[in-house]
Amino acid sequence: MKNPYLSLINLVVFIIFIFAFITAEAKGKIIVATITALLFILPYLFPIREVEWASYAGKVIFSIGCYLYIKMHGFLKR
């Protein structure tokens, strides 16, 4: 059975990715979509435990970066 926290990370990353994708310009959308695709596909291409954990760490760092990008561009203004 997989760790439920890893599934939670995937869900959070996907939600933040959607908001960053909506906020980004045309070139930014390509970059954000490519990085997200690599982070989600990489563990299936290389089924090694270290690659899987590195992918999850990358997802956390990427989601923090997307959140900061969203905040900087004013999508979530209060």
MINU-234762 format. One record per residue (C-alpha): residue number from 1; residue in one letter; x, y, z. Coordinates in nm, 2 decimals, decimal comma, always signed. Each point is the difference from the previous one (the first is absolute). Layout:
! MINU-234762
{lofi=NUM voke=A x=X y=Y z=Z} $
...
***
This chain:
! MINU-234762
{lofi=1 voke=M x=+0,00 y=+0,00 z=+0,00} $
{lofi=2 voke=K x=+0,13 y=+0,34 z=-0,09} $
{lofi=3 voke=N x=+0,05 y=+0,27 z=+0,25} $
{lofi=4 voke=P x=-0,31 y=+0,23 z=+0,02} $
{lofi=5 voke=Y x=+0,22 y=+0,30 z=+0,05} $
{lofi=6 voke=L x=+0,15 y=-0,05 z=-0,35} $
{lofi=7 voke=S x=-0,35 y=+0,00 z=-0,15} $
{lofi=8 voke=L x=-0,08 y=+0,32 z=+0,19} $
{lofi=9 voke=I x=+0,32 y=+0,16 z=-0,15} $
{lofi=10 voke=N x=-0,11 y=-0,10 z=-0,35} $
{lofi=11 voke=L x=-0,34 y=+0,15 z=+0,06} $
{lofi=12 voke=V x=+0,14 y=+0,33 z=+0,13} $
{lofi=13 voke=V x=+0,26 y=+0,02 z=-0,28} $
{lofi=14 voke=F x=-0,27 y=-0,05 z=-0,26} $
{lofi=15 voke=I x=-0,23 y=+0,26 z=+0,14} $
{lofi=16 voke=I x=+0,28 y=+0,26 z=+0,03} $
{lofi=17 voke=F x=+0,11 y=-0,09 z=-0,35} $
{lofi=18 voke=I x=-0,34 y=+0,07 z=-0,14} $
{lofi=19 voke=F x=+0,00 y=+0,35 z=+0,16} $
{lofi=20 voke=A x=+0,35 y=+0,07 z=-0,12} $
{lofi=21 voke=F x=-0,09 y=-0,12 z=-0,35} $
{lofi=22 voke=I x=-0,30 y=+0,24 z=-0,01} $
{lofi=23 voke=T x=+0,22 y=+0,29 z=+0,13} $
{lofi=24 voke=A x=+0,30 y=-0,06 z=-0,24} $
{lofi=25 voke=E x=+0,06 y=+0,16 z=-0,34} $
{lofi=26 voke=A x=+0,04 y=-0,22 z=-0,31} $
{lofi=27 voke=K x=+0,37 y=-0,08 z=+0,05} $
{lofi=28 voke=G x=-0,05 y=-0,05 z=+0,37} $
{lofi=29 voke=K x=-0,28 y=-0,25 z=-0,06} $
{lofi=30 voke=I x=+0,23 y=-0,21 z=-0,21} $
{lofi=31 voke=I x=+0,27 y=+0,00 z=+0,27} $
{lofi=32 voke=V x=-0,24 y=-0,07 z=+0,29} $
{lofi=33 voke=A x=-0,17 y=-0,28 z=-0,19} $
{lofi=34 voke=T x=+0,33 y=-0,16 z=-0,10} $
{lofi=35 voke=I x=+0,13 y=+0,00 z=+0,35} $
{lofi=36 voke=T x=-0,32 y=-0,14 z=+0,14} $
{lofi=37 voke=A x=-0,01 y=-0,28 z=-0,26} $
{lofi=38 voke=L x=+0,36 y=-0,09 z=+0,08} $
{lofi=39 voke=L x=-0,06 y=-0,01 z=+0,37} $
{lofi=40 voke=F x=-0,31 y=-0,23 z=-0,04} $
{lofi=41 voke=I x=+0,15 y=-0,23 z=-0,27} $
{lofi=42 voke=L x=+0,36 y=-0,04 z=+0,13} $
{lofi=43 voke=P x=-0,08 y=-0,25 z=+0,27} $
{lofi=44 voke=Y x=-0,17 y=-0,23 z=-0,25} $
{lofi=45 voke=L x=+0,29 y=+0,03 z=-0,25} $
{lofi=46 voke=F x=+0,25 y=-0,09 z=+0,27} $
{lofi=47 voke=P x=-0,17 y=-0,21 z=+0,26} $
{lofi=48 voke=I x=+0,28 y=+0,04 z=+0,26} $
{lofi=49 voke=R x=-0,09 y=+0,11 z=+0,35} $
{lofi=50 voke=E x=+0,26 y=+0,28 z=+0,00} $
{lofi=51 voke=V x=-0,15 y=+0,15 z=-0,32} $
{lofi=52 voke=E x=-0,35 y=-0,02 z=+0,15} $
{lofi=53 voke=W x=+0,10 y=+0,19 z=+0,31} $
{lofi=54 voke=A x=+0,20 y=+0,25 z=-0,20} $
{lofi=55 voke=S x=-0,31 y=+0,06 z=-0,21} $
{lofi=56 voke=Y x=-0,21 y=+0,06 z=+0,31} $
{lofi=57 voke=A x=+0,26 y=+0,24 z=+0,13} $
{lofi=58 voke=G x=+0,00 y=+0,17 z=-0,34} $
{lofi=59 voke=K x=-0,38 y=+0,02 z=+0,01} $
{lofi=60 voke=V x=+0,01 y=+0,18 z=+0,34} $
{lofi=61 voke=I x=+0,26 y=+0,25 z=-0,12} $
{lofi=62 voke=F x=-0,19 y=+0,05 z=-0,33} $
{lofi=63 voke=S x=-0,33 y=+0,06 z=+0,18} $
{lofi=64 voke=I x=+0,16 y=+0,26 z=+0,23} $
{lofi=65 voke=G x=+0,15 y=+0,17 z=-0,31} $
{lofi=66 voke=C x=-0,34 y=-0,01 z=-0,17} $
{lofi=67 voke=Y x=-0,17 y=+0,14 z=+0,31} $
{lofi=68 voke=L x=+0,25 y=+0,29 z=+0,02} $
{lofi=69 voke=Y x=-0,05 y=+0,06 z=-0,38} $
{lofi=70 voke=I x=-0,38 y=+0,02 z=+0,05} $
{lofi=71 voke=K x=+0,03 y=+0,24 z=+0,30} $
{lofi=72 voke=M x=+0,25 y=+0,22 z=-0,19} $
{lofi=73 voke=H x=-0,23 y=+0,03 z=-0,31} $
{lofi=74 voke=G x=-0,30 y=+0,08 z=+0,21} $
{lofi=75 voke=F x=-0,23 y=-0,29 z=-0,07} $
{lofi=76 voke=L x=-0,08 y=-0,05 z=+0,36} $
{lofi=77 voke=K x=-0,03 y=+0,36 z=+0,12} $
{lofi=78 voke=R x=-0,20 y=+0,06 z=+0,31} $
***
